[in-house]
């Protein structure tokens, strides 16, 4: 997972936590938003997304070497 992907996930997690609190953390919507926020935060922290691996995706920028 690339660094920009990790930052986007972390920002999205914070936004979802705020949305969950506004919706009511104990409501169904609030709980769902908190769970999604937790998944985004954890995948951002560890730098690994199981879905990316499953679908063969990568957001790591590859450097081009020239000879």
Buried (B, 14 or more C-beta within 10 A) or exposed (E): BEEEBBEBBBEBBEEBBEBBEEBEEEEEEBBEBBEBBEBBBEBBEEEEBEEBEEEEEEEEEEEEEEE
